[in-house]
Amino acid sequence: MEISEIRVLMKYEFLRRDTTRQAVTNISSVFIIQVATNATVARWFKKFRSGYFDLSDEPRGRPETQVDSDILKATVEANSSESARELSLMYNKERRLDACLSLLSRNKAEPFLNQIVTCDETLILYDNRKCSSQWLDKDEPPKHCPKRDIHQKKLMVTVWWSGSAVIHHSFMEPGQSITADVYCYQLDEMMRNLAIKQPKLVNRMTPILLHDNARLHATRMTVSKLQELKLETLRHPPFSPDLTPTDYYFFQN
């Protein structure tokens, strides 16, 4: 049996909302030999949950990077002692500079900073201790108050905001992670709140989304959701953590 046909069966079992074990049992019951293992089905179910339903083989090896050969040749000839790592860092710096200059030129021609909507996640400590004042009689010992747990719990909070104010925030369930499904749901919630809190940005202008290059931001489900909401994505050069305003401004306080 072709591998592509087995993947179709796994997709069918996923859409039936079967568990990994149920899917393996259902598929294996049809064939004499085992054609699907728990590890394989679990791996493909994880892709399906993130919104990735392409059943074709992924390209192997490192992704190709488009490099101007003339510029690279001139750089090597100017200093042949530079290593491949140094050349790579220099090229990435040039790409980031090009992205920043294009954004500056755009803002000079048509200011757009007040149209930007951005988001980020951070972990916060969760402490549900109740430390209240106590009225005590003379010589009465104080009542017991629970001490801080050695292993403090943390919750992830996602915050969306513009230059004017916070638009939307949500707390994740303990152990829950950001997936394409969760991200698309948060996009819908953010746009609903944006229409209420900043209707001018929705009705008279176009919101521009600034988010990083995380994989879940580039899934087909997310791209389709962005097209549905008519959200433009602001150009963001890769590998540029120093250009992320959230880490150095919003969550600082």
PASEBA-1860 file (N, C-alpha, C; in nm, 3 decimals):
! residues 253
1> MEISEIRV> 0.084/-0.119/0.000/0.000/0.000/0.000/0.088/0.124/0.000 ~ 0.051/0.224/-0.079/0.128/0.346/-0.088/0.119/0.426/0.043 ~ 0.229/0.496/0.073/0.233/0.576/0.196/0.127/0.686/0.192 ~ 0.107/0.744/0.073/0.009/0.851/0.061/-0.132/0.802/0.094 ~ -0.163/0.675/0.063/-0.294/0.619/0.093/-0.310/0.597/0.244 ~ -0.201/0.559/0.311/-0.206/0.541/0.456/-0.232/0.675/0.524 ~ -0.172/0.781/0.471/-0.192/0.913/0.528/-0.336/0.960/0.511 ~ -0.398/0.922/0.401/-0.540/0.955/0.380/-0.624/0.887/0.488
9> LMKYEFLR> -0.590/0.762/0.520/-0.663/0.690/0.624/-0.644/0.757/0.760 ~ -0.522/0.803/0.788/-0.496/0.871/0.915/-0.574/1.002/0.923 ~ -0.582/1.073/0.813/-0.660/1.197/0.811/-0.808/1.167/0.834 ~ -0.856/1.057/0.774/-0.996/1.018/0.792/-1.024/0.986/0.939 ~ -0.933/0.913/1.003/-0.951/0.879/1.144/-0.945/1.005/1.232 ~ -0.860/1.099/1.194/-0.851/1.224/1.271/-0.981/1.302/1.262 ~ -1.038/1.309/1.141/-1.163/1.383/1.123/-1.280/1.315/1.194 ~ -1.267/1.183/1.217/-1.368/1.111/1.294/-1.351/1.134/1.444
17> RDTTRQAV> -1.247/1.212/1.480/-1.215/1.244/1.620/-1.178/1.120/1.701 ~ -1.115/1.023/1.633/-1.067/0.905/1.703/-0.935/0.939/1.773 ~ -0.903/0.865/1.878/-0.775/0.880/1.944/-0.667/0.812/1.861 ~ -0.542/0.835/1.900/-0.431/0.771/1.828/-0.442/0.619/1.832 ~ -0.470/0.565/1.949/-0.480/0.420/1.964/-0.596/0.364/1.882 ~ -0.711/0.434/1.884/-0.826/0.388/1.805/-0.794/0.389/1.656 ~ -0.724/0.495/1.612/-0.690/0.505/1.470/-0.599/0.390/1.427 ~ -0.498/0.358/1.510/-0.407/0.248/1.477/-0.483/0.116/1.472
25> TNISSVFI> -0.573/0.096/1.566/-0.653/-0.027/1.569/-0.742/-0.038/1.447 ~ -0.810/0.069/1.409/-0.900/0.067/1.294/-0.826/0.042/1.164 ~ -0.711/0.108/1.148/-0.635/0.091/1.024/-0.574/-0.048/1.017 ~ -0.517/-0.096/1.128/-0.450/-0.227/1.128/-0.549/-0.342/1.112 ~ -0.674/-0.322/1.150/-0.772/-0.429/1.139/-0.808/-0.463/0.995 ~ -0.776/-0.373/0.903/-0.810/-0.395/0.761/-0.700/-0.468/0.686 ~ -0.575/-0.460/0.736/-0.461/-0.514/0.663/-0.398/-0.630/0.741 ~ -0.334/-0.717/0.666/-0.270/-0.834/0.727/-0.148/-0.791/0.806
33> IQVATNAT> -0.069/-0.700/0.749/0.051/-0.650/0.818/0.021/-0.513/0.877 ~ 0.102/-0.473/0.974/0.081/-0.344/1.038/0.134/-0.233/0.947 ~ 0.047/-0.141/0.909/0.086/-0.033/0.818/0.095/0.101/0.888 ~ 0.054/0.109/1.014/0.058/0.235/1.089/0.094/0.206/1.234 ~ 0.188/0.281/1.287/0.230/0.265/1.426/0.177/0.383/1.509 ~ 0.180/0.364/1.639/0.134/0.471/1.729/0.215/0.599/1.709 ~ 0.347/0.583/1.692/0.433/0.702/1.677/0.400/0.778/1.549 ~ 0.378/0.704/1.439/0.347/0.769/1.311/0.213/0.841/1.316
41> VARWFKKF> 0.112/0.774/1.370/-0.022/0.835/1.377/-0.019/0.956/1.470 ~ 0.053/0.946/1.582/0.060/1.058/1.676/0.128/1.178/1.610 ~ 0.231/1.151/1.530/0.301/1.262/1.462/0.211/1.332/1.363 ~ 0.132/1.255/1.286/0.043/1.316/1.187/-0.077/1.382/1.253 ~ -0.126/1.326/1.363/-0.237/1.389/1.436/-0.192/1.525/1.491 ~ -0.067/1.535/1.534/-0.016/1.662/1.585/-0.014/1.766/1.473 ~ 0.024/1.724/1.351/0.021/1.816/1.237/-0.121/1.861/1.205 ~ -0.216/1.765/1.207/-0.355/1.798/1.176/-0.411/1.897/1.278
49> RSGYFDLS> -0.377/1.878/1.406/-0.429/1.969/1.509/-0.376/2.111/1.491 ~ -0.257/2.125/1.432/-0.200/2.258/1.409/-0.253/2.321/1.280 ~ -0.341/2.250/1.208/-0.398/2.303/1.085/-0.323/2.264/0.960 ~ -0.225/2.176/0.971/-0.145/2.132/0.856/-0.204/2.002/0.802 ~ -0.268/2.009/0.684/-0.332/1.891/0.627/-0.270/1.849/0.493 ~ -0.152/1.899/0.461/-0.084/1.859/0.338/-0.024/1.720/0.359 ~ -0.067/1.624/0.278/-0.023/1.485/0.295/0.100/1.450/0.213 ~ 0.153/1.545/0.139/0.271/1.517/0.058/0.396/1.517/0.145
57> DEPRGRPE> 0.505/1.460/0.092/0.631/1.455/0.166/0.689/1.595/0.179 ~ 0.740/1.626/0.297/0.804/1.754/0.317/0.943/1.750/0.254 ~ 0.991/1.864/0.201/1.125/1.867/0.143/1.230/1.839/0.248 ~ 1.329/1.760/0.211/1.435/1.724/0.305/1.551/1.822/0.294 ~ 1.631/1.827/0.400/1.746/1.915/0.399/1.711/2.056/0.442 ~ 1.809/2.141/0.439/1.790/2.280/0.479/1.717/2.355/0.369 ~ 1.631/2.451/0.405/1.564/2.529/0.302/1.663/2.615/0.226 ~ 1.637/2.631/0.097/1.725/2.711/0.014/1.704/2.859/0.045
65> TQVDSDIL> 1.813/2.932/0.049/1.809/3.075/0.073/1.856/3.147/-0.051 ~ 1.779/3.243/-0.095/1.816/3.319/-0.212/1.923/3.420/-0.176 ~ 2.038/3.410/-0.239/2.151/3.497/-0.212/2.198/3.557/-0.343 ~ 2.225/3.686/-0.341/2.280/3.752/-0.458/2.425/3.708/-0.474 ~ 2.453/3.628/-0.576/2.586/3.570/-0.592/2.692/3.677/-0.618 ~ 2.655/3.785/-0.688/2.752/3.891/-0.716/2.795/3.961/-0.588 ~ 2.696/3.990/-0.499/2.729/4.054/-0.372/2.815/3.962/-0.286 ~ 2.778/3.833/-0.283/2.854/3.736/-0.205/2.997/3.724/-0.257
73> KATVEANS> 3.011/3.720/-0.389/3.145/3.709/-0.450/3.230/3.830/-0.416 ~ 3.167/3.948/-0.424/3.242/4.071/-0.393/3.284/4.074/-0.247 ~ 3.198/4.026/-0.159/3.228/4.024/-0.015/3.344/3.930/0.014 ~ 3.344/3.812/-0.049/3.451/3.714/-0.027/3.583/3.767/-0.080 ~ 3.579/3.831/-0.198/3.703/3.883/-0.257/3.759/3.997/-0.175 ~ 3.670/4.074/-0.110/3.717/4.185/-0.028/3.789/4.136/0.097 ~ 3.744/4.024/0.152/3.808/3.969/0.271/3.790/3.818/0.269 ~ 3.888/3.748/0.217/3.877/3.603/0.201/3.895/3.527/0.332
81> SESARELS> 3.930/3.597/0.440/3.953/3.529/0.567/3.825/3.509/0.647 ~ 3.712/3.569/0.602/3.587/3.557/0.676/3.529/3.417/0.662 ~ 3.473/3.365/0.772/3.414/3.232/0.772/3.273/3.235/0.715 ~ 3.218/3.115/0.691/3.081/3.107/0.639/2.982/3.164/0.739 ~ 3.007/3.143/0.869/2.918/3.197/0.972/2.918/3.349/0.971 ~ 3.036/3.409/0.956/3.046/3.555/0.952/2.975/3.612/0.830 ~ 2.988/3.543/0.717/2.919/3.587/0.596/2.768/3.577/0.612 ~ 2.724/3.468/0.678/2.580/3.450/0.700/2.524/3.560/0.789
89> LMYNKERR> 2.595/3.593/0.898/2.550/3.699/0.987/2.545/3.833/0.915 ~ 2.644/3.859/0.831/2.647/3.983/0.756/2.529/3.990/0.659 ~ 2.498/3.878/0.593/2.388/3.878/0.496/2.254/3.897/0.566 ~ 2.236/3.831/0.681/2.111/3.849/0.756/2.097/3.992/0.805 ~ 2.209/4.055/0.843/2.204/4.193/0.887/2.160/4.284/0.772 ~ 2.207/4.255/0.652/2.167/4.335/0.537/2.018/4.318/0.507 ~ 1.967/4.197/0.522/1.824/4.174/0.499/1.740/4.250/0.601 ~ 1.785/4.251/0.725/1.711/4.323/0.829/1.715/4.473/0.803
97> LDACLSLL> 1.832/4.522/0.760/1.845/4.664/0.729/1.752/4.703/0.614 ~ 1.745/4.617/0.512/1.657/4.643/0.398/1.510/4.649/0.442 ~ 1.471/4.556/0.531/1.332/4.555/0.579/1.302/4.682/0.659 ~ 1.395/4.724/0.744/1.373/4.844/0.825/1.364/4.969/0.738 ~ 1.450/4.980/0.638/1.448/5.097/0.551/1.318/5.104/0.471 ~ 1.267/4.988/0.427/1.143/4.988/0.351/1.025/5.030/0.438 ~ 1.027/4.989/0.567/0.920/5.029/0.658/0.927/5.179/0.689 ~ 1.048/5.232/0.703/1.063/5.376/0.726/1.013/5.456/0.607
105> SRNKAEPF> 1.046/5.410/0.485/1.000/5.479/0.365/0.849/5.476/0.354 ~ 0.790/5.362/0.388/0.645/5.351/0.383/0.579/5.445/0.482 ~ 0.635/5.454/0.603/0.574/5.540/0.704/0.586/5.688/0.668 ~ 0.694/5.725/0.600/0.708/5.864/0.557/0.605/5.898/0.451 ~ 0.579/5.804/0.359/0.483/5.829/0.253/0.339/5.825/0.305 ~ 0.311/5.731/0.393/0.176/5.715/0.449/0.187/5.658/0.590 ~ 0.185/5.743/0.692/0.202/5.695/0.830/0.105/5.582/0.864 ~ 0.160/5.475/0.920/0.078/5.357/0.948/0.098/5.304/1.089
113> LNQIVTCD> 0.180/5.370/1.170/0.211/5.316/1.302/0.088/5.301/1.390 ~ -0.011/5.393/1.374/-0.132/5.383/1.456/-0.226/5.274/1.408 ~ -0.191/5.206/1.298/-0.273/5.095/1.249/-0.222/4.960/1.295 ~ -0.106/4.958/1.361/-0.043/4.831/1.397/-0.111/4.768/1.518 ~ -0.140/4.640/1.506/-0.188/4.557/1.616/-0.086/4.445/1.636 ~ -0.043/4.426/1.757/0.058/4.324/1.783/0.018/4.238/1.902 ~ 0.090/4.131/1.922/0.058/4.037/2.030/0.183/3.968/2.079 ~ 0.173/3.912/2.196/0.283/3.833/2.251/0.231/3.753/2.369
121> ETLILYDN> 0.310/3.654/2.411/0.273/3.570/2.524/0.381/3.581/2.631 ~ 0.341/3.563/2.754/0.437/3.560/2.864/0.383/3.472/2.974 ~ 0.471/3.419/3.056/0.432/3.336/3.169/0.426/3.422/3.294 ~ 0.320/3.406/3.375/0.305/3.480/3.499/0.284/3.381/3.613 ~ 0.324/3.421/3.732/0.305/3.336/3.850/0.160/3.337/3.893 ~ 0.109/3.221/3.928/-0.028/3.207/3.975/-0.024/3.176/4.123 ~ -0.074/3.269/4.204/-0.070/3.254/4.350/-0.210/3.282/4.405 ~ -0.277/3.181/4.456/-0.414/3.198/4.505/-0.422/3.202/4.658
129> RKCSSQWL> -0.313/3.240/4.720/-0.315/3.250/4.867/-0.406/3.365/4.912 ~ -0.472/3.345/5.023/-0.557/3.449/5.080/-0.490/3.500/5.208 ~ -0.429/3.615/5.198/-0.362/3.675/5.313/-0.442/3.797/5.356 ~ -0.531/3.780/5.452/-0.617/3.889/5.498/-0.576/3.931/5.639 ~ -0.621/4.051/5.679/-0.593/4.100/5.814/-0.673/4.019/5.915 ~ -0.620/4.012/6.036/-0.685/3.932/6.141/-0.708/4.019/6.266 ~ -0.828/4.005/6.322/-0.857/4.067/6.451/-0.831/3.964/6.559 ~ -0.738/3.993/6.647/-0.699/3.897/6.750/-0.716/3.959/6.888
137> DKDEPPKH> -0.758/3.873/6.983/-0.763/3.917/7.123/-0.622/3.916/7.181 ~ -0.609/3.975/7.295/-0.479/3.980/7.359/-0.430/3.839/7.390 ~ -0.305/3.815/7.356/-0.238/3.686/7.377/-0.296/3.575/7.289 ~ -0.381/3.607/7.193/-0.435/3.505/7.102/-0.334/3.482/6.988 ~ -0.299/3.355/6.963/-0.201/3.329/6.855/-0.263/3.357/6.719 ~ -0.185/3.404/6.623/-0.239/3.432/6.489/-0.281/3.304/6.418 ~ -0.379/3.315/6.334/-0.427/3.201/6.257/-0.328/3.167/6.146 ~ -0.332/3.041/6.110/-0.237/2.992/6.011/-0.269/3.047/5.872
145> CPKRDIHQ> -0.166/3.090/5.801/-0.180/3.132/5.660/-0.091/3.042/5.576 ~ -0.143/2.996/5.463/-0.061/2.907/5.380/0.063/2.977/5.327 ~ 0.174/2.906/5.327/0.299/2.961/5.277/0.307/2.943/5.125 ~ 0.394/3.021/5.066/0.415/3.010/4.922/0.469/2.872/4.887 ~ 0.412/2.813/4.786/0.456/2.680/4.743/0.597/2.689/4.686 ~ 0.677/2.588/4.715/0.813/2.586/4.662/0.809/2.580/4.509 ~ 0.719/2.497/4.457/0.705/2.484/4.311/0.586/2.571/4.269 ~ 0.615/2.695/4.240/0.509/2.788/4.207/0.453/2.759/4.068
153> KKLMVTVW> 0.322/2.778/4.055/0.256/2.753/3.929/0.264/2.876/3.840 ~ 0.274/2.850/3.710/0.278/2.959/3.613/0.167/2.940/3.510 ~ 0.112/3.050/3.467/0.010/3.049/3.363/0.057/3.136/3.248 ~ 0.021/3.097/3.126/0.056/3.177/3.010/-0.058/3.272/2.977 ~ -0.026/3.398/2.959/-0.125/3.497/2.920/-0.085/3.553/2.784 ~ -0.184/3.568/2.695/-0.164/3.626/2.564/-0.231/3.763/2.561 ~ -0.157/3.864/2.518/-0.206/4.000/2.517/-0.197/4.057/2.376 ~ -0.305/4.123/2.333/-0.311/4.192/2.203/-0.331/4.340/2.231
161> WSGSAVIH> -0.258/4.425/2.163/-0.274/4.569/2.185/-0.228/4.647/2.062 ~ -0.270/4.773/2.059/-0.226/4.869/1.958/-0.155/4.982/2.029 ~ -0.122/5.088/1.955/-0.057/5.202/2.018/-0.148/5.277/2.112 ~ -0.278/5.252/2.106/-0.374/5.324/2.191/-0.401/5.255/2.324 ~ -0.423/5.125/2.320/-0.461/5.054/2.443/-0.457/4.904/2.420 ~ -0.472/4.831/2.528/-0.484/4.685/2.520/-0.619/4.651/2.456 ~ -0.616/4.557/2.362/-0.737/4.519/2.289/-0.800/4.394/2.348 ~ -0.718/4.295/2.375/-0.771/4.166/2.421/-0.661/4.092/2.495
169> HSFMEPGQ> -0.701/4.016/2.597/-0.607/3.928/2.665/-0.680/3.799/2.704 ~ -0.607/3.694/2.713/-0.666/3.565/2.751/-0.563/3.483/2.826 ~ -0.612/3.405/2.924/-0.526/3.317/3.004/-0.541/3.174/2.952 ~ -0.429/3.109/2.930/-0.431/2.972/2.882/-0.457/2.877/2.997 ~ -0.517/2.763/2.966/-0.533/2.659/3.066/-0.397/2.600/3.101 ~ -0.377/2.557/3.226/-0.248/2.496/3.262/-0.214/2.380/3.170 ~ -0.095/2.382/3.114/-0.051/2.278/3.023/-0.090/2.301/2.879 ~ -0.174/2.399/2.851/-0.217/2.426/2.714/-0.111/2.509/2.643
177> SITADVYC> -0.091/2.482/2.515/0.006/2.555/2.436/-0.063/2.627/2.321 ~ 0.007/2.721/2.260/-0.048/2.796/2.148/-0.040/2.711/2.022 ~ -0.153/2.677/1.963/-0.159/2.604/1.838/-0.228/2.693/1.734 ~ -0.235/2.645/1.612/-0.301/2.722/1.507/-0.449/2.742/1.539 ~ -0.514/2.640/1.596/-0.655/2.653/1.635/-0.673/2.763/1.739 ~ -0.588/2.760/1.842/-0.597/2.860/1.948/-0.567/2.999/1.893 ~ -0.467/3.008/1.808/-0.429/3.138/1.753/-0.540/3.197/1.666 ~ -0.603/3.115/1.584/-0.713/3.163/1.499/-0.832/3.206/1.584
185> YQLDEMMR> -0.859/3.133/1.691/-0.968/3.172/1.782/-0.938/3.307/1.846 ~ -0.812/3.326/1.887/-0.774/3.453/1.949/-0.780/3.567/1.848 ~ -0.750/3.540/1.720/-0.762/3.642/1.617/-0.907/3.689/1.605 ~ -1.000/3.594/1.608/-1.143/3.630/1.601/-1.183/3.716/1.721 ~ -1.141/3.674/1.842/-1.175/3.749/1.962/-1.113/3.889/1.959 ~ -0.989/3.897/1.912/-0.922/4.027/1.906/-0.995/4.121/1.812 ~ -1.038/4.071/1.695/-1.106/4.157/1.598/-1.243/4.202/1.650 ~ -1.311/4.115/1.724/-1.440/4.155/1.783/-1.421/4.267/1.886
193> NLAIKQPK> -1.319/4.252/1.971/-1.292/4.356/2.071/-1.241/4.483/2.006 ~ -1.162/4.469/1.900/-1.110/4.586/1.831/-1.223/4.670/1.770 ~ -1.324/4.602/1.715/-1.438/4.673/1.656/-1.515/4.751/1.761 ~ -1.511/4.705/1.887/-1.581/4.773/1.996/-1.498/4.887/2.054 ~ -1.370/4.859/2.079/-1.284/4.955/2.148/-1.225/5.060/2.054 ~ -1.196/5.021/1.931/-1.136/5.114/1.835/-1.206/5.099/1.699 ~ -1.333/5.136/1.690/-1.408/5.117/1.565/-1.349/5.192/1.447 ~ -1.283/5.305/1.474/-1.222/5.383/1.365/-1.117/5.302/1.293
201> LVNRMTPI> -1.039/5.225/1.369/-0.933/5.145/1.309/-0.989/5.036/1.221 ~ -1.108/4.987/1.252/-1.170/4.880/1.174/-1.248/4.936/1.056 ~ -1.323/5.046/1.079/-1.415/5.097/0.978/-1.348/5.191/0.877 ~ -1.255/5.275/0.925/-1.196/5.375/0.837/-1.058/5.339/0.787 ~ -0.988/5.255/0.861/-0.853/5.214/0.822/-0.846/5.062/0.822 ~ -0.728/5.011/0.791/-0.708/4.867/0.789/-0.608/4.829/0.897 ~ -0.645/4.743/0.993/-0.547/4.700/1.093/-0.431/4.626/1.027 ~ -0.313/4.649/1.077/-0.192/4.582/1.027/-0.137/4.497/1.139
209> LLHDNARL> -0.128/4.368/1.118/-0.085/4.275/1.222/0.067/4.260/1.221 ~ 0.126/4.279/1.336/0.269/4.254/1.354/0.286/4.133/1.444 ~ 0.329/4.021/1.386/0.361/3.904/1.467/0.490/3.842/1.414 ~ 0.550/3.756/1.496/0.681/3.705/1.460/0.670/3.594/1.357 ~ 0.784/3.527/1.333/0.791/3.425/1.229/0.773/3.284/1.284 ~ 0.694/3.270/1.389/0.668/3.137/1.444/0.598/3.050/1.341 ~ 0.618/2.920/1.352/0.564/2.828/1.252/0.412/2.830/1.247 ~ 0.347/2.843/1.365/0.201/2.841/1.366/0.143/2.964/1.299
217> HATRMTVS> 0.221/3.072/1.286/0.174/3.192/1.219/0.176/3.177/1.067 ~ 0.239/3.071/1.018/0.249/3.051/0.874/0.173/2.928/0.826 ~ 0.096/2.863/0.913/0.018/2.746/0.870/-0.094/2.788/0.776 ~ -0.144/2.695/0.701/-0.252/2.726/0.607/-0.376/2.777/0.680 ~ -0.404/2.718/0.796/-0.521/2.762/0.873/-0.507/2.908/0.914 ~ -0.388/2.948/0.962/-0.367/3.085/1.003/-0.372/3.180/0.885 ~ -0.306/3.143/0.775/-0.307/3.228/0.656/-0.450/3.246/0.604 ~ -0.528/3.139/0.604/-0.667/3.147/0.560/-0.747/3.239/0.652
225> KLQELKLE> -0.722/3.230/0.784/-0.793/3.316/0.880/-0.756/3.464/0.859 ~ -0.629/3.492/0.832/-0.587/3.629/0.808/-0.652/3.686/0.682 ~ -0.665/3.602/0.579/-0.733/3.646/0.457/-0.881/3.670/0.483 ~ -0.941/3.584/0.563/-1.083/3.600/0.596/-1.108/3.730/0.672 ~ -1.018/3.764/0.765/-1.031/3.886/0.844/-0.978/4.010/0.772 ~ -0.916/3.989/0.656/-0.858/4.098/0.576/-0.752/4.173/0.655 ~ -0.667/4.096/0.721/-0.560/4.154/0.800/-0.430/4.152/0.721 ~ -0.370/4.268/0.707/-0.238/4.275/0.643/-0.133/4.238/0.747
233> TLRHPPFS> -0.031/4.164/0.705/0.079/4.128/0.794/0.198/4.216/0.766 ~ 0.245/4.284/0.869/0.357/4.374/0.853/0.485/4.295/0.828 ~ 0.566/4.342/0.737/0.691/4.274/0.706/0.779/4.270/0.830 ~ 0.829/4.153/0.860/0.911/4.134/0.979/1.031/4.050/0.940 ~ 1.151/4.108/0.939/1.269/4.031/0.897/1.295/3.914/0.991 ~ 1.335/3.799/0.939/1.358/3.682/1.025/1.477/3.701/1.117 ~ 1.476/3.627/1.227/1.586/3.625/1.324/1.616/3.766/1.374 ~ 1.511/3.840/1.413/1.530/3.977/1.459/1.462/3.999/1.593
241> PDLTPTDY> 1.507/3.933/1.698/1.442/3.950/1.828/1.456/4.093/1.881 ~ 1.561/4.165/1.836/1.580/4.301/1.886/1.479/4.398/1.826 ~ 1.404/4.355/1.726/1.301/4.441/1.667/1.163/4.412/1.723 ~ 1.154/4.324/1.822/1.026/4.292/1.883/0.998/4.389/1.997 ~ 0.897/4.476/1.984/0.875/4.578/2.088/0.822/4.520/2.218 ~ 0.760/4.404/2.213/0.694/4.351/2.333/0.792/4.314/2.442 ~ 0.902/4.252/2.405/0.995/4.202/2.506/1.066/4.314/2.581 ~ 1.075/4.433/2.521/1.153/4.540/2.582/1.066/4.659/2.624
249> YFFQN> 0.936/4.649/2.608/0.851/4.760/2.646/0.730/4.715/2.725 ~ 0.645/4.635/2.661/0.515/4.606/2.722/0.528/4.521/2.848 ~ 0.601/4.409/2.840/0.610/4.318/2.953/0.718/4.358/3.053 ~ 0.785/4.468/3.027/0.889/4.513/3.120/0.829/4.547/3.255 ~ 0.706/4.603/3.253/0.641/4.645/3.378/0.541/4.542/3.430
END
